[in-house]
Amino acid sequence: QVQLVESGGGLVQAGGSLSLSCAASGSTFSINVMGWYRQAPGKQRELVARIWSGGATNYADSVKGRFTISRDNAKNTVSLQMNGLKPEDTAVYYCNALSTDLGYIYWGRGTQVTVSS
């Protein structure tokens, strides 16, 4: 089992910045992908960004150039730096960890990000 605990989030004005962090504990040896998803009210959960253990990254088109994902493999943490925030970025952000070898997916409890216009 893997436990994910998010921190960060909150309320910010449009154009501002926030940073999210997620710490993984437990059987982290199997995790090779970590990332962030978000879910706005009435919408499906969507990928924001993910990072592979080798450092490769994927971003949603809507956040490219504004968000940066990073990972510390030694500490089993993943962070998301969000700049130039827009009201449409308002959502609950979930940390995600994936073991592609074992086919396991883990989720954090989520943290609210609210961007006011």
N, C-alpha and C positions, 0 to 999 in steps of 0.2 A: 504494500500500500504506500501511496504517496500523499502527503498533505501539502496543500498550497495555502499560504496566508498572504493576502494582499495588504498593502498599505498605500496611503496617498489618496488622491482624489479630493473632491470637495467642490466648492463653488468659485467660479472665476468669471470675470467679464470677457466678452469677446475680444480676441486678440491677445489674451493672456496665455500663461503657461502653467502647466501642472506636470508633476512627475508621479508615476505609479511604480511600485516595487512589489515583487512577489518572491517569497522565500519558500523553497521546497524542502521537505524533510521526509524521512522514511526511506523507502527503497528507491532512492534516486539514481542508482547505478544504471537502471534500464532506460532512463529518459534521454531521448536524443533531440526532441523538439520542444521548445517552450514558446509560449506566445500569449497574446491578448486578443480576446474577443469582446464584443460589446453588443448590448441589446437595448434598444430604445423602446419606449412604450408602444405597443401595438405592432412591433416589427420583429422579424426573426433575428436571432443571434447571428452576428457576422464577424468574420475574421478582420482584425485590425492590423496585426503584424505578428510574425513568428520568426524565430531564429533557431537554426540548427546548431548542433554541437560543434560543427566545424566552422561556424560563423556566417553561413549563408543566411540571407534574410528575404522575407516576402512581406510586402505591404499592400493594403487595400489602396486602390487608386485614389480614393477620397482623402487619404492621409499622407500620401507621398510628398516629400519635401517639407512636411510639417512635423511629423512624428519620427522618433528614432528609437529603435529597440536595441537593447544591449543585454549581454549575458555574462555572468561570472560563473564559469563551470566549477571552479574550486569551491565557491560558496553556495552553489545551487540557487542562484538568484537571477531573476530577469527583471529588467526595468524598461519603462516606456516614458520617454521624454516627449511631452506634447506641447508644441509651440503653435502660435497662431490659431488658437482654439476658436471654433465657430459654434453658434447655437446648435447646429445640427450634429455636433459631437456629443451632445448631451445623451447620456446612456449609463447603464450599469456596465462596468468593465470587469471582465472575468479573466483571471489568469488560467492558463491551460498548459498542461504538460502531456506529452505523448511519447509512448514507447512503441515505435514502429515494429520492433522485433517481436514484442509480446502482444501487440494489439491493444494495449491499455491506454485509456484516456482519463485524465484527472482534471478536475475543475476546482477553482477556489470559490469562495462564497460570493465574491463580487464586491465592487466598491463603486459608489455613485460619483459620477462626474457631471456637473451641471454648469453650462456656459450661458450666461445671461447676455442679452443683446443690448 
